[in-house]
């Protein structure tokens, strides 16, 4: 019986130490690896690719902030688009027809969408697996829309929310496992 108490106690203290280490790792601040910001105008029926950093991992987070004067649809899509030379200029070659086809036929590639109407909208997104992230703005209305945007890609050592959740569950389990061992040690010291 004493051997089991010692084993459980040591396992519990190890679990507590691991959960504290994970909690500390989750508190390390994120590093901004790339960003884009500015003011832009989008014509009726026009689609603009605002940010396309390529493949992102679960350790990365896309932060999006839009402030509009009008109605604008904002999407985070799991697609890879590349720059092409169109009419002598660099462009993504992704238009409203392509977007509508994607919305109708491949809804699994839409990670989130939001309609911003004369307000400020902010969203953070952490993927659960590798994905190709592309932020798209689409003016479905009949009037030109002016908007400010700030989009950034932030990297962290570990996905903060997931690591914190593990730490929050592991620490109490470790305490419960360590209590019999700590009581046994306390009783032995009291007897001496």
Buried (B, 14 or more C-beta within 10 A) or exposed (E): EEEEBBEBBEBBBBBBEBBBEBBEBBEEEBEEEEEBEEEEEBEEEBBBBBBBBEEBEBBBBBBBBBBBBBBBBBBBBBBEBEEEEEEEEEEBEBEBEBBEEBBEEEEEBBBEBBEBBEEEBEBEBBBEEEBBBBBBBBBBBEEEBEBBBBBBBBBBEBBBEBBBEBBEEBBEBBBEBBEBBBEBBEEEEEEE
